[in-house]
Amino acid sequence: MQLRSARLLIPLLLVGVLAVGCGTDTAKLGVDEAAREGLRIPIAGLDYDVFITRQLNLRIPPDNAYYKGPEARPGEALYGVFMQVCNRGNRPARATDDFEIVDNQGNTFKPTPLPRDNPFAYHPGTLQPNECIPEEGSIAQLGPTAGAMLLFRLPLANTENRPLELIIRPPAGAGGEERRVELDI
């Protein structure tokens, strides 16, 4: 009876060991293939986490608070990419300002610049240890998206060329590889 139980337990133990050994290698997350939204990606000493990507309708709250600029033109849509960037290290590190969206046809789109007084806008800077963008307790961090926003104007036709990926490049001079996040739109 004990021999039979041992024969049943050994395969279960092997499956458990293999499952633990197949964990995500965060050092390569977003390099070989795009990472999914919600996964923390290390870039040049900081962790980037795209929480959510969503189309904005500037005629309704809370979207009308995210951006006070012109609405999307006919044939295009506004998309907010909401993310958090944190310094979990023990020395200051600079956040990047080098982002773009690329579709599966190779078309690229840069973010629309947002004013400094927009409380939801992503604005890079040097983060001290245990500091994040958006700042803890800020309206962006406490809001429904819990992230700072990059705003993109995308032609509707290109939103069909999925997957759309957010490319995040390290700040100039910081070294390291660019990372990709597959946007869930």
Beta strands, then each sheet from edge to edge (+ up, - down):
strand 1: 35-36
strand 2: 41-43
strand 3: 46-55
strand 4: 76-86
strand 5: 93-94
strand 6: 98-102
strand 7: 108-109
strand 8: 126-127
strand 9: 132-133
strand 10: 148-155
strand 11: 164-169
strand 12: 179-183
sheet 1: 1+ 12+ 11- 6+ 7-
sheet 2: 2+ 3- 4+ 9-
sheet 3: 2+ 3- 4+ 10-
sheet 4: 5+ 8-
end
